[in-house]
């Protein structure tokens, strides 16, 4: 597309839009169900909503999602800009598509440490999303996870080393954009070094600017320089930048306009994280927060859940312009960026069944490659591996959500099933949260699969009881590699960084000796710090 023609067309569209239509283009709304609600239809048709976001509540099947995308685009008023459709398809436990095409977690990519593999994965994910009518992947996570107690980032990060996060995150983003899907790096300027989930409260990161430049900002700077299409702000306070310990980055002109726009030179789309999260809702409030986010320089204001708050927020921004609090020229700046992105990435297009099936097949193949490269044998001091294929006792913990960002998918007994598929005879036990069974030593080898034991004292205590009964038990951490800190004397410890089917299949093959583990820890274990 000719740049001059694009510029002319965008300017012509901006000048033709009413104030209400312009403000509508700045908002991203979510809705309930696998078919459009009356509320979302009205927002698109009457309030000129610019963007929608899909969650797992909207997803049933590829065919259903393609139909949903087409139906939503059909609500756009004649001649209006198409909707920009976004989704969180990071991989691991933050993946909204329900048919098993998600990639392993970002930290699994960190363990594999292959930028070319990250490009392939991003391209495969992008092809699938594009076929479903989805224009924006709210990924990759560019946070540097250097705090083992972080309850919301963890394995969503590529690791603790800024250069690794920068290289792999940019590679994944390049792959997405090769497939004509906007990549959105998050959570600017960094949510890695927190022990609080911004879904529930306002974290504060008070590092000085030199430290922020060396660690938190490095992946974002790399991604911006490489041409990433979008960046999402975080609801974390950075007093050394914003000069205010109670102002989330999302609401700070110093962070969004001063640092991201002017200093880093970013002119793509700036998304907010959801404005209904407690860090905003319990502070200035969702509606006022949306006004302040526009003032700060954000382009896409996400109100993911509540129709009443979505309408009220749009009304509040319109009123702020009409009162003179926000200039219309400030609105126009964001509308131009939104329209440029829609034109550049072909918003409004939806693929067909053949495209979806081919893309899904590619996603599964790449996911297998990543998983096989990522499985990490942290230690095998007792030479327990490989396990005999005779009866193996497997204990697994029923997984809960560590954060509201995660999906709650039932993978009870999944490691036992993977071991059975790998040819082992398995005696399987799934333990409910809080359950403390009696363990007895057995002649059969024992495998225990943990699921964020580092954040679950009862689970950690149960594992310690099991190890006291059977010191040779093998521990497989399938969500949080930092679980090792809860039982540092365990002799054999592996980690997969997630419980996706490819990751469990790969670790099962390692356990029975059919595959050599090649992953390397992208984080430092707490007992080694």
C-alpha positions in Angstrom: 0.0 0.0 0.0 1.4 3.4 -1.0 2.4 5.4 2.1 1.1 8.7 0.7 -2.2 7.2 -0.3 -2.5 5.6 3.2 -1.8 8.9 4.9 -4.3 10.7 2.7 -6.9 8.1 3.3 -6.4 8.2 7.1 -6.6 11.9 7.3 -9.7 11.9 5.2 -11.3 9.4 7.5 -10.3 11.2 10.6 -11.8 14.5 9.3 -15.0 12.7 8.4 -15.7 11.2 11.8 -17.8 12.8 14.5 -16.4 13.2 18.0 -18.4 10.3 19.2 -17.1 8.1 16.4 -13.5 9.2 17.1 -13.7 8.4 20.8 -15.4 5.1 20.1 -12.3 4.1 18.0 -10.2 4.4 21.2 -12.0 1.7 23.2 -11.6 -2.1 23.4 -14.5 -3.9 24.9 -15.1 -7.5 26.0 -18.4 -9.4 26.3 -19.8 -12.6 27.6 -20.7 -15.7 25.5 -19.8 -17.3 22.2 -22.3 -15.1 20.3 -22.5 -11.3 20.4 -24.6 -9.8 23.2 -27.0 -7.0 22.6 -24.7 -4.7 24.6 -21.7 -5.4 22.3 -23.8 -5.0 19.2 -25.0 -1.6 20.4 -21.5 -0.5 21.3 -20.3 -1.3 17.8 -23.3 -0.1 15.8 -24.3 3.0 17.9 -21.1 4.0 19.8 -18.6 3.3 17.0 -16.6 0.9 19.2 -13.2 0.5 17.5 -12.0 -2.8 19.0 -13.1 -6.0 20.8 -11.2 -8.5 22.9 -11.8 -12.2 23.0 -11.4 -14.3 26.2 -12.0 -18.0 26.6 -15.6 -17.3 27.4 -16.0 -16.3 23.8 -14.3 -19.4 22.3 -15.9 -22.7 21.5 -14.4 -23.9 18.1 -12.6 -22.5 15.1 -15.8 -22.4 13.0 -17.7 -20.7 15.8 -14.9 -18.1 16.2 -14.7 -17.3 12.5 -18.5 -16.8 12.5 -18.3 -14.6 15.6 -15.6 -12.4 14.0 -17.7 -12.0 10.8 -20.8 -11.2 12.8 -19.1 -8.6 14.9 -17.7 -6.9 11.8 -21.2 -6.9 10.3 -22.3 -4.5 13.1 -19.9 -1.8 12.0 -21.9 1.1 10.5 -21.7 1.4 6.7 -18.5 3.0 5.7 -17.0 2.9 9.2 -13.5 1.5 10.0 -13.5 -2.3 10.7 -13.1 -3.6 14.2 -9.7 -4.5 15.5 -10.0 -7.9 17.2 -7.5 -8.8 19.9 -6.8 -11.8 22.1 -4.3 -13.0 24.8 -2.6 -15.9 23.1 0.7 -16.0 24.9 1.1 -19.7 25.4 1.2 -21.9 28.5 -1.7 -21.0 30.8 -2.5 -17.7 29.2 -4.0 -18.9 26.0 -7.6 -18.4 25.1 -8.0 -20.9 22.3 -9.4 -24.1 23.7 -8.4 -26.7 21.1 -4.9 -27.4 22.0 -2.9 -25.2 19.6 -1.3 -23.0 22.3 2.4 -22.8 22.4 4.4 -23.7 25.6 5.0 -20.8 28.0 7.4 -18.1 27.3 9.8 -19.5 29.9 9.9 -22.7 28.0 11.1 -20.7 25.0 13.7 -19.2 27.3 14.9 -22.8 28.2 15.1 -23.7 24.6 16.8 -20.4 23.8 16.4 -20.5 20.1 15.3 -17.2 18.4 14.6 -18.9 15.1 12.2 -21.3 16.9 10.5 -18.2 18.5 10.1 -16.6 15.1 8.5 -19.9 13.8 6.2 -20.1 16.8 5.1 -16.4 16.4 4.4 -17.0 12.7 2.4 -20.1 13.4 0.3 -18.4 16.0 -0.2 -15.4 13.8 -1.4 -17.6 10.9 -4.0 -19.2 13.1 -5.2 -16.0 14.6 -5.4 -14.3 11.2 -7.5 -17.2 9.9 -9.9 -16.7 12.8 -10.4 -13.0 12.1 -8.1 -11.9 15.0 -5.9 -8.9 14.3 -3.9 -8.4 17.5 -2.1 -10.9 19.8 -1.6 -9.3 23.2 1.9 -11.0 23.3 4.8 -11.3 23.8 5.4 -10.7 27.5 8.5 -8.5 27.6 8.7 -8.4 31.4 12.0 -9.6 32.9 11.0 -12.1 35.7 13.7 -11.6 38.2 11.5 -11.9 41.3 10.7 -15.6 42.2 7.7 -14.4 44.3 6.0 -12.7 41.3 2.4 -14.1 41.3 1.3 -12.9 37.9 4.2 -13.0 35.5 6.5 -16.0 36.3 6.6 -18.4 33.4 4.8 -15.9 31.2 8.3 -14.3 30.9 11.1 -15.6 28.8 13.4 -15.5 31.9 15.4 -13.3 34.2 18.1 -12.1 31.8 17.1 -8.9 29.9 19.0 -9.8 26.8 17.3 -13.2 26.5 13.9 -11.6 27.0 14.7 -8.9 24.4 16.0 -11.4 21.8 13.2 -14.0 22.1 10.4 -11.5 22.7 11.4 -9.6 19.6 11.7 -12.8 17.6 8.2 -14.0 18.6 6.8 -10.5 17.7 8.5 -10.6 14.3 6.9 -14.0 13.6 3.4 -12.7 14.5 3.8 -9.6 12.3 5.2 -11.7 9.4 1.7 -13.3 9.5 0.0 -9.9 9.4 -1.0 -9.9 13.1 -0.1 -7.0 15.4 2.3 -8.0 18.2 1.7 -6.2 21.5 4.6 -6.3 23.9 3.6 -6.1 27.6 3.6 -4.8 30.3 5.4 -1.5 29.9 7.7 -0.4 31.6 7.9 -3.8 33.3 5.9 -6.0 35.7 8.6 -8.6 36.4 10.0 -7.4 39.7 6.8 -7.3 41.7 5.4 -9.6 44.4 1.9 -8.2 43.9 -0.6 -9.0 41.1 -2.0 -5.7 39.6 -5.3 -7.5 39.1 -5.7 -7.2 42.9 -3.6 -4.2 44.0 -1.2 -1.5 42.9 2.4 -2.8 42.8 5.3 -0.2 43.1 8.7 -0.6 41.5 11.0 2.0 42.8 14.3 1.2 41.1 16.4 4.0 39.9 16.6 4.9 36.2 20.0 3.3 35.7 18.6 -0.1 36.9 15.4 0.3 34.8 17.4 1.0 31.7 19.6 -2.0 32.2 16.8 -4.5 33.1 13.2 -3.6 32.7 13.3 -1.3 29.7 15.9 -3.2 27.7 13.4 -5.7 26.0 10.9 -2.9 25.2 13.6 -0.8 23.7 14.8 -3.7 21.5 11.2 -4.5 20.4 10.4 -0.9 19.6 13.6 -0.6 17.5 12.6 -3.7 15.7 9.2 -2.3 14.7 6.7 -4.0 17.1 3.2 -2.8 16.3 1.8 -2.3 19.8 2.8 -2.0 23.5 0.6 -2.6 26.5 1.0 -0.5 29.6 1.1 -1.9 33.1 -0.9 -0.8 36.2 2.3 -0.6 38.2 3.7 2.6 39.8 7.2 3.7 38.8 7.9 6.7 41.1 11.4 7.3 39.7 9.8 8.0 36.3 6.3 9.3 37.1 7.4 11.2 40.3 4.3 9.6 42.0 4.2 6.4 44.0 0.4 6.1 43.6 0.0 6.7 39.9 0.0 3.6 37.7 2.2 3.7 34.6 -1.0 3.5 32.5 -2.2 6.9 33.8 1.2 8.7 33.7 2.0 11.1 30.8 5.7 10.9 31.9 5.6 7.1 31.3 3.4 6.9 28.2 4.2 10.1 26.3 7.5 11.1 27.9 9.3 7.7 28.1 7.6 5.4 25.5 6.7 8.0 22.8 9.4 10.7 23.1 12.4 8.9 24.5 12.0 5.4 23.0 10.5 6.8 19.8 7.4 4.5 19.7 4.6 5.6 17.3 2.6 2.4 17.2 -0.5 1.5 19.3 -0.5 1.9 23.0 -2.9 -0.5 24.7 -3.9 -0.3 28.3 -4.2 -3.4 30.4 -7.8 -3.9 31.5 -9.1 -0.8 33.3 -11.3 -2.9 35.5 -8.3 -4.4 37.3 -8.2 -3.5 41.0 -5.0 -1.4 40.6 -7.2 1.1 38.7 -10.7 0.3 39.9 -9.8 0.6 43.6 -7.8 3.8 42.9 -9.1 6.5 40.7 -11.9 4.2 39.4 -12.4 2.6 36.0 -14.2 5.5 34.3 -12.0 8.3 35.5 -9.0 6.0 34.9 -10.0 5.8 31.2 -10.0 9.5 30.9 -6.6 9.8 32.5 -5.2 7.0 30.3 -6.2 9.0 27.2 -4.6 12.1 28.8 -1.4 10.0 29.4 -1.2 9.1 25.7 -2.8 5.7 25.4 -4.6 4.8 22.1 -6.6 1.6 23.0 -8.4 1.7 26.3 -9.4 -1.8 27.4 -12.6 -2.2 29.4 -12.9 -6.0 29.3 -16.0 -7.0 31.2 -18.8 -4.6 32.3 -21.2 -3.0 29.7 -22.2 -0.2 32.1 -18.6 0.8 32.6 -17.8 0.5 28.9 -20.6 3.0 28.1 -19.8 5.3 31.0 -16.1 5.4 30.1 -16.8 6.3 26.4 -19.2 9.0 27.7 -16.6 10.4 30.1 -14.0 10.8 27.4 -16.5 12.5 25.1 -17.4 14.8 28.0 -13.7 15.5 28.7 -13.3 16.7 25.1 -16.4 18.8 25.1 -15.4 20.5 28.4 -11.9 21.3 27.1 -10.1 18.9 29.5 -8.8 16.9 26.5 -8.2 18.5 23.2 -9.8 16.9 20.1 -6.4 17.0 18.5 -5.2 14.6 21.2 -8.1 12.2 20.2 -7.1 12.6 16.6 -3.5 11.5 17.3 -4.8 8.1 18.6 -7.4 7.7 15.9 -4.7 8.1 13.3 -2.7 5.3 14.9 -5.7 3.1 15.1 -6.7 3.6 11.5 -3.1 3.1 10.3 -2.9 -0.2 12.1 -6.3 -1.4 10.8 -5.2 -0.6 7.2 -1.7 -2.0 7.6 -2.8 -5.4 9.1 -6.0 -5.9 7.1 -8.5 -5.6 10.0 -11.8 -7.1 9.2 -10.6 -10.1 7.2 -11.5 -13.6 8.2 -10.1 -16.8 6.8 -11.8 -20.1 5.9 -11.7 -23.6 7.3 -8.8 -24.8 5.3 -6.6 -21.9 6.4 -7.6 -22.5 10.1 -6.8 -26.2 9.9 -3.5 -25.7 8.2 -2.5 -23.1 10.7 -3.6 -25.2 13.7 -1.5 -28.1 12.4 1.5 -25.9 12.1 1.0 -24.5 15.6 0.9 -28.1 17.1 4.1 -29.0 15.2 6.0 -26.0 16.4 4.7 -26.5 20.0 6.1 -30.0 20.0 9.5 -28.7 18.9 9.6 -26.1 21.6 8.5 -28.5 24.3 11.0 -31.1 23.3 13.8 -28.5 23.5 12.6 -27.0 26.7 12.4 -29.8 29.2 15.1 -29.1 31.8 16.8 -31.6 34.1 17.9 -29.4 36.9 19.5 -32.3 38.9 19.6 -36.1 39.0 22.0 -36.6 41.9 20.5 -40.0 42.7 20.8 -41.3 39.1 17.0 -42.0 39.2 16.6 -41.5 35.4 15.6 -43.2 33.3 12.7 -44.7 35.1 11.9 -48.4 34.5 8.6 -48.9 32.6 7.4 -51.2 35.3 4.7 -49.8 37.6 5.4 -46.1 38.4 3.6 -44.3 41.2 2.5 -40.9 40.0 1.1 -38.2 42.3 -0.3 -35.0 40.8 -1.8 -31.9 42.4 -5.1 -30.5 41.1 -3.9 -27.1 39.7 -5.5 -23.8 40.6 -5.1 -20.4 39.0 -2.2 -18.4 40.3 -3.6 -15.3 38.7 -6.8 -14.0 37.1 -4.8 -13.8 33.8 -4.6 -17.6 33.6 -7.0 -20.1 32.3 -8.4 -22.8 34.6 -8.1 -25.9 32.5 -8.6 -29.4 34.0 -5.3 -31.3 33.5 -5.8 -33.7 36.4 -3.8 -36.8 35.8 -2.2 -35.5 32.6 1.3 -36.5 33.5 0.2 -40.0 34.3 -1.6 -40.2 31.0 1.5 -38.9 29.2 3.7 -41.5 30.9 1.2 -44.2 30.0 1.4 -43.0 26.4 5.2 -43.3 26.6 4.9 -47.0 27.5 5.1 -46.9 31.3 2.7 -48.8 33.6 1.2 -46.2 35.9 -0.4 -46.1 39.3 -1.9 -42.6 39.4 -3.2 -40.5 42.2 -4.6 -36.9 41.9 -4.4 -34.9 45.1 -7.0 -32.2 45.8 -5.9 -28.8 47.2 -5.2 -29.2 50.9 -5.2 -33.0 50.8 -2.4 -34.5 52.9 -2.4 -38.3 52.3 -0.2 -40.8 54.0 2.8 -41.8 51.9 4.7 -45.1 52.3 7.9 -46.2 50.7 7.4 -48.4 47.7 9.6 -50.5 45.5 8.1 -48.8 42.5 9.7 -45.5 41.4 7.7 -42.5 42.4 7.1 -39.3 40.4 5.3 -36.3 41.9 4.1 -33.5 39.6 3.9 -30.1 41.3 1.9 -27.1 40.2 3.2 -23.9 41.7 4.1 -25.4 45.1 6.1 -22.3 45.8 2.8 -20.4 46.2 0.9 -23.2 47.9 2.1 -24.1 51.4 -0.1 -27.1 51.7 1.1 -28.6 48.4 4.7 -28.0 49.3 4.2 -29.6 52.7 2.6 -32.7 51.0 5.6 -33.0 48.7 8.0 -32.8 51.6 6.0 -35.6 53.4 6.3 -37.7 50.2 10.1 -37.1 50.0 10.5 -38.0 53.6 8.8 -41.3 52.9 10.7 -41.9 49.6 13.9 -39.8 49.2 14.4 -41.1 45.7 11.1 -39.7 44.4 11.4 -37.6 41.2 9.8 -34.2 41.2 8.5 -32.6 38.0 7.5 -29.0 38.3 5.0 -28.2 35.5 4.2 -24.6 36.2 6.8 -22.9 38.4 10.5 -23.8 38.2 11.0 -22.0 41.5 9.2 -24.9 43.3 12.7 -26.3 44.0 13.1 -23.8 46.8 10.4 -25.6 48.8 12.3 -28.9 48.8 15.9 -28.0 48.0 17.2 -31.4 49.0 15.3 -33.3 46.3 17.7 -35.5 44.4 16.0 -35.6 41.0 14.1 -32.5 39.8 12.9 -31.6 36.3 10.8 -28.6 35.1 8.7 -28.1 32.0 7.5 -24.5 32.7 3.9 -25.4 31.8 1.4 -28.3 31.6 0.5 -28.1 27.9 0.2 -31.5 26.3 3.4 -31.2 24.3 5.4 -30.4 27.4 4.0 -33.3 29.4 4.6 -35.7 26.5 8.2 -34.4 26.2 9.0 -34.8 29.9 7.4 -38.3 29.9 9.8 -39.3 27.2 12.7 -37.9 29.2 11.5 -39.8 32.3 11.5 -43.2 30.5 14.7 -42.5 28.6 13.4 -42.0 25.1 14.6 -38.4 25.0 17.6 -36.5 26.3 16.7 -33.3 28.2 18.4 -30.2 26.5 16.7 -27.3 28.2 18.6 -24.8 30.3 17.2 -22.9 33.2 16.5 -19.3 32.1 16.1 -18.2 35.8 18.2 -18.7 38.9 16.8 -21.0 41.6 16.2 -19.1 44.9 18.5 -21.3 46.9 21.3 -20.4 44.5 20.9 -16.6 44.8 
